[in-house]
Amino acid sequence: MKARQNFINLLLLGLLLLASGYSSGQELLEKKISFKVVNEPLDKVLEKISNLGGFSFSYSPDVVDVKVKVTYQASNQSIREILTDLLKGKVSFKERRKFIILQKNTAPEENKVQDNFQLNGYIIDNRTGEKLANASIYESVTLASTVSNQYGYYRIRLPTAPATIRLEVRKEEYIGRSIPVISRKDTYLPIKLTPDTTRTIAVLAPRATERIEPPAPKLEIPRLPEQPRVALPADTSLTPQAARQYEKIKKTYQKVQSDLISAFATARQAINTKNISDTLYRPFQASILPFLGTNHGLSGNIVNDVSINFIAGYSMGVNKFEIGAVANVVRQDVRGFQLAGVSNIVGKNVTGFQYANVVNITLGNVSGFQGSNFINYTQGNFQGVQIAGVGNVIASTLDGWQLSAGYNYARRVRSGRQIGLINYADSTATIPFGLFSYVRQNGYRRYEFSSNELNYFNFAFKTGVSRFYNIFTLGFNGLADNKPLASLGYGVGTAQNLGKGWALNADLTANVLFLEGQEIDEIPGGVFRLDMSIEKKLGSRFALFAGPSLNLFTSNYTGILSAESKGIRPIWIDGKPDGQKKCYGWVGFQVGMRFCNRI
């Protein structure tokens, strides 16, 4: 057992030393040195380089012609660049801890075709000579890609088979380059980029691309129909302070939109989407995870017709069909059909059918169908049908239907309906249907205080729109004889504006009664009440109302209500309560005052 533990400890120590050596080796070739030699043997030059760099060379004399005379001057150059110049591609080199190992390049067998070759070098600022980190280097047909490291160095492996290969190089705020690759062998290829001085923050047009002759056929780019962008409403009457606040909100939204989509990308994918303004196209892609698929590191820049994600996928756009076992993440537009086991996240617009078991998040517009067992969220405008088990949210304009077993929210409802347990809208041109509906700007709200033949004191809250609103009621009698202690009710109603401050209301409510001495879990009886009232506004926020009511009482017991109660006297239908019947009706009357919202 002890021997086994010692073996494990030695293994861990070895892995640690290997990782340490690899880490230090990664930086070794990037050390910058300066020296000058005139007509000196190569072995002396290598010794000088190793002394300045703080490492040792490891090589066989058969590999390197050490007696060849060298004249060379280096001024603050990396060891990688110096060795590339000195060895002329005849000798390869690699790092191992504090050593640089030199190996002779083996010539390919005669008549044997190599499957691939490698390009490597530095990405350099053409004006300053600075090495540029995080530049994107890719080939648009094979989708081979890489990103320059922190020292500006890149290495990319390309297939030899394609008749035409162009190396595309992109870096944010630099003019892109498209370089034809003629040779099909390993080559050191430093690339210089020129800063794009014409690009400003205010102009988000695609960056210029410098193409080097001869031209080659371009990769097909899909032509998607132009769709309106999601934007906060503009208002030319804004004050300077309000305009600044508007711009701040707009920038915050754009940042949230970008961060949400980028959160699902790998570091390399995020760099590529930032650098590359070109749109690439593939008819089909398959992926296991966002970073593991047929689109490789360029997935965030590719529009696919069909996208199959066995766990989760990440792409620029979808034209026809996408399905994901867990999640689909799309930076821009989706057209056609999108289905996810857990979540769909789209950075711009959806046109067609979108369904996810848990949540759909679309940061642009939706035209078609959006469905989820839990939550749907659309940042832009919505046209079509939105169905959710828990909630729907549309942060802009609805032209269609929102249906939910929980809640619906839309900033503006222009056409269609909101149908759910709870509905909310800033403004609406239609009627919402639900247990509770609230319209902030042009909705109908009344806070009522009244008295009727059943309760000395009643409070009611009405909310919705004038054509259809929800009613919540609460009535009290204290300990008055022959009256219930309280009543609690819910109902619906409609209001008709008669002009000149007059209005007619028709309200239907169901009320449960609470009696003195009853058990807490027992409801002895209830009243269905149809109220008709005339309202007269006295100013914009205050109104008086009065009118008759038709009531139906039902109970499992007899003798609940008494005909001898005080206050407003009812007109009994089919006789007064005599302690024998469980159900009877009457005509009553109500009078009160209302506090109104301003419409």
Secondary structure, DSSP 8 states (H G I E B T S, - for coil): -HHHHHHHHHHHHHHHHHHHHHHHHHHHTT-EEEEEEEEEEHHHHHHHHHHHHT-EEE--TTTS-TTSEEEEEEEEEEHHHHHHHHHTTSEEEEEETTEEEEEE-----TT---SEEEEEEEEEETTT--B-SS-EEE-TTT--EEE--TTSEEEEEEES--S--EEEEE-TTB-EEEEE----S-EE--EEE-B-TT--TT------EEE-SS---------------------TT--HHHHHHHHHHHHHHHHHHHHHHHTTS-HHHHHHHHH----EEEEEEEEEETTEETTGGGGGGEEEEEEEESSEEEESEEEEEEEESSEEEESS-EEEEEEESSEEEESS-EEEEEEESSEEEESS-EEEEEEESSEEEESS-EEEEEEESSEEEEEEEEEEEEEESSEEEEEEEEEEEEESSEEEEEEESS--BSSEEEETTT-EEEEEEEEESS-SEEEEEEEEETTEEEEEEEEE-TT-TTS-SEEEEEEEEEEEEEETTEEEEEEEEEEEEE-TT--TT---EEEEEEEEEEEEESSSSEEEEEEEEEEEEEESSSS-S-TT--SS--EEESS---SS-SEEEEEEEEEEEEEE---
